[in-house]
Amino acid sequence: MNNIEIFDNGGKTADRYTLINGDGDVFGFDDHPFHPQGFGQYCGNIDQWTSRKTNHLGKKITIDELSDQAQTFVEERI
């Protein structure tokens, strides 16, 4: 799907998931990114990071492994 990467840190932080879209834009989000107490935020572009290493973001997953709301969040950003 449009050369994206999605990572899951297993719930270690409020922004459990990280999306890197085809343009290098990075988003952090959880299972309920549109809820007032949820999390869904732009975090910058991967080129702004001091390192392109992603191993600290967790394991790579597919969009199908996300909740419906999280899938919608991803689809709106790619």
Buried (B, 14 or more C-beta within 10 A) or exposed (E): EEEBBBBBBEEEEEBBBBBBBEBEBBBBBBBBBEEEEBBBEEBEEBEEEEEEEBEEBBEEEEBEEBEEBBBEBBEEBB
